[in-house]
Amino acid sequence: MFFYTLKRWLTKPRATIMRLRYRNTDQVPWTILESFNYSSAIRQAIKASKTEDILHSHELSSDNMVIHVGATTGDWAQQIQEKYNCQVQVYPMTVGWTWKLQNRFADSTCVYAHPNNLKMNHVRELLEEVEPREIDLLRIGSFGWKSGAEGGEYTLLPMLIDSGLHKRCRQIMIQYNENWFMSHFRRYRINRALNHTHKRVLNYPFVFEKWVRRDVLSGT
């Protein structure tokens, strides 16, 4: 939280210039720039995406299962399903997104939108649901754990690690929320635990990062 506040304060002059420079741009890129105006990682991610589709390029096939925790519009889930023809399960970011996602995927046989956002008691259900198969791609966004507040990834990820579910995840995408209590330290603790079984192959801090299980990388 301290580092987040400090960066926002130090980059305030630049943020003001950026608002004026891009005031007539489309709403979506303007929102992204406004949200991450303090972050060099977002600029690096945008630059990398010009040569490679880093959000949608994964080792997947038609018989794979993808789980997206913290979904909003469902665009990513639909694009992943259409590209790889795989099964995708979506947990909404907040309760407010639930009906929108369910309406969008009501007629889909490949994308299932859960009726509630992921809560602590759902972790057990998730474990039972995927047993004994592996999760080929788990995407965890910065999502609401209670009352729509972001930062749920800092609770969910340690629970998955403690339960051993992370070992059944071949690929993991994570978006950490920097504007959260002790976010840098908590991210460090989680990543240190993940490093025993997975290797980070993409790293754009507090924008998104990707981890791949070590045995998958080695081909064993």
C-alpha positions, 0 to 999 in steps of 0.5 A: 500500500505504501509503495502504491501510494508513493508511486501514484504521488510521484507520477501525478504530474505525468498522469495529468499530462497523459490525461490531457494527451489521451483525453479524446481516445476510446474509453477502454484504452483510456481506462487502462492508462488511467488505472496503470499510469504509474506502472512501467509494467503495463507499458511493457505488457502492451509493447510485448502484446504487439508481437505476441498475444501474451494473454491468449497464447497457452499450451492448450487443446480441445480436451483441456479445462480452464478456470477463470476466477475474477471474471468480469465481461467474459471476453477472455473466457470466450476468446480462449474457448474459441481459440482452443475449443476447450472447456472454460469455467468462470467465477465472476469477479463480484456478485454484480457480474454474475447475471451478466456472465450467466446471460452471456453464456446461457446457451454455451455448452463449453463455457460455464458461468458459476452462479456466485463468485468464488468464496472460501467454502467453494475451494472445497467444491473446486477441489472435488470438481477437478479431482482427479484431473488437472487444471490446464490453465488457472487464471486468477484476477484481482477479484472481490472476496467480500462485498466487492472489495478487491484483493481476494487473490491474497486469500485464495492463492495461499489456500490453494497452495496449502491444499495442494491444488496448485500442484495440479495446475499446469499453468497459472496466470495471476493478476495481483492488486497493488492497492492492498495492505502489504501487497508487495510482501504478500505477493513475494510470499505467495510467489516464493511458495509457487516457485517450488513447483512452478517457474515464472515465464512472464512477469509484469508486476501487478499487471499479470504474470504467468507460471508454468509447472516445472515438469511441464516445462521440462517435458517429463 
